[in-house]
Amino acid sequence: MTAFPKPSTSKKGGVMGPKLTEEDFLEISDKIGEAMEHNNEVEITVFHQKRIEKISGVITSADSQTGFLQLSANHDSVRININNIVGVD
């Protein structure tokens, strides 16, 4: 009887998200806090479903318990997972 190796269970060809440093996280946090304090419009870059997306709007709330940021963009309400944020401008 010939033994065959088990097929790999890892996903091949998947797009890896950007790796952020602690400094990146602090910068993102500072920019979000400043935008909320002054009610400024921001452009948030998120990595979602293996692609980068940019969302512009005004941050209406941030909930650290649920891990979501609420953004008002063009009279629509958008929820963003905080863990998916890779940049704030």
C-alpha positions, 0 to 999 in steps of 0.5 A: 500500500502506497502512502500519499501525503494529505493535501494542504489545508492552507489557502494558497494565493490569498492576499495578505493584508498590510502589516501595521507597526505599533507606531502605525496603530498609534498614528491611526488612533490619534487621527481618529480621535482628532477627527472626532473631536473637531468633527472633521471629514476623514478618508479611512483606508480599510483592508476588507475581503482581500482588497483595499477600500477608501471610505470618506466621511465624518466619524459619528461614533467609535465603540471599543467594546464592539470594535466598530467605528460609525461613519456618516458618508453622503447621508449614509451610515457606514460601520467599519471594523476597527481591526480592518483600518490600515490608514486615516487621512 
